[in-house]
Amino acid sequence: MCGRYIVRLLEQSMREWNVTAPENWIKISYNVAPSQDVPIIRVRHGERQAAVVRWGLIPFFAGGEPPKYSTINARVETIETAPAWPGPWSRGQRCLQLCSGFYEWHQDDHGRKVPYFVSLADQETFAFASLWDRSRKPDGTMLESCALFTLPANELMHELHNTGASPHRMPAILRKEDHEAWLQGSLEDARAVLRQYPADVMTGHPVSTRVNTPKNDDEKLIEPEDVSSQSSLF
């Protein structure tokens, strides 16, 4: 599971990602949590569109109400069988969920659950492979939302992410060259880019447990924490 991440989108990001974005798309957060609004890129009417949607997919059939089960992550193994995913998947409602690093938890030899901040050496801001959907509330307003894909972990993430409800998994991080296939390719093209990101360009270091509380949101959250039993592992 991926349940927390950071995003640092500044004005130059609009040029880098080739989009014209609404003002609220420009976002800096060091503790993005489920149910918050997050920036995405999708294709509408043949053009890239920047949007802000709820993290935690609400299926079109749900009347605008979040399901009782978690929908922040979509497992690649259940893309066509779990209740929430087949609709947006078959309709091609794929998007780039933008991220600048994410947190996962590691249980050490003493039973402590230590948060780690994970980033990429080859992409400062990158994209999770994500689905989006739109659901109509009883009052007629539309609510848009998204869920990011997860898959079995690579070597680094298998060792690091060893606790929680879904250990030994990682988010589906897209390579730059795979963005168009994810956004506009066929279902076969899109499925082919759902693969592990290379472990040798990923790094992780322990951070403060302050990240466990969503209201804590500052740059100090990603600073290395001195945890002697963990700091040299990754």
Secondary structure, DSSP 8 states (H G I E B T S, - for coil): ---EEEEE--HHHHHHTT----GGG--EEEEE-TTSEEEEEEEETTEEEEEEEEES---GGGTT---SS--SEEEGGGTTTSTTSHHHHHTT-EEEEEESEEEEEEE-TTS-EEEEEEEESS-SSEEEEEEEEEEE-TTS-EEEEEEEEEEE--HHHHHH---SSS-SEEE-EE-GGGHHHHHHS-HHHHHHT-----GGGEEEEE--GGGGSTT--SGGGGS----TTTTTT-
